[in-house]
Amino acid sequence: MKKILFACCLAIVSSAHAQQHTIEKIWETDSVIAIPESVLPDAGSGILYVSLIDGGAWSPDGKGGVGKLSVDGKLNDTSWIRGLHAPKGMGIYGNRLYVADITEVVVIDIKKGSVEKKIVIDSAQALNDITIDSKGIVYVSDSRGGTVYRIKNDVAMLYLQDLKGINGLKAIGKDLFILSGKNFVKADKRKTITKVADLQQGGDGIEPVGNGDFIVTSWSGYMYYVTADGTTEVLLDTHLDKVNAADIGYDASKRIIYVPTFNAKTVAAYRLK
């Protein structure tokens, strides 16, 4: 009887730790996207903005830009904005699209389809991801500097430092969620940092599901589902195929994840199940 009870308990525990979430591929573009690093859905317009490095990952070569795809993956305009260097993370507030571009944040007037201004951050080394809070304050990570800058009224100030391997950011309420190497952490309004979860690989993109959980990617080709209690599940593993998973976009209403594959030069869409 004791053996039977033990076996039943073990089965219950195993079931509780079973994979709870999966993804289903909806579409993927042809390999014609010029090194996509970040995808940002604009639900109101049905457009996906895609940052295109189109050159060296950190080279100030003027080859980069921002393209647009329709939400069904059909090419729209891959040369919408040109003349950037190695653009990465993006954020939208009002009519402005903010783009991290090595040592400056490029501000694009969406309606005009042109660069409005560039906010140069002299101390920056490798600006990577961008997030914007509900008040329009922009936060941008510097992966080589291990820092976060805060931009208010187009003026940048150092906000956080000593964050090794920092990449993905997401502002939610008064909190700033941060991917710092394999550490997934949260900084509150007092800049107190607490752990959210431990990752198996260094984090890249981060998107909230809307229920306290997150979807997180690692550039080498992993996607994780991270629950509010810190549990992680592998949703996608393409590292053996040398297909990257960079800075994702997420449409919460349709539960669709948009994945830029960087060196594989595609954008793929998955439905979260």
Secondary structure, DSSP 8 states (H G I E B T S, - for coil): -HHHHHHHHHHHHHHHTS----EEEEEE--S-SSSEEEEEEETTTTEEEEEE--S-TT---S-EEEEEEETTS-EEEEEEEEEESS---EEEETTEEEEEEBTEEEEEETTTTEEEEEEE-TT-S-EEEEEE-TT--EEEEETTTTEEEEEETTEEEEEE---TTEEEEEEETTEEEEEETTEEEEE-TT--EEEEEE-SS----EEE-SSS-EEEEETTTEEEEE-TTS-EEEEEE-GGGT----B-EEETTTTEEEEE-GGG--EEEEEE-
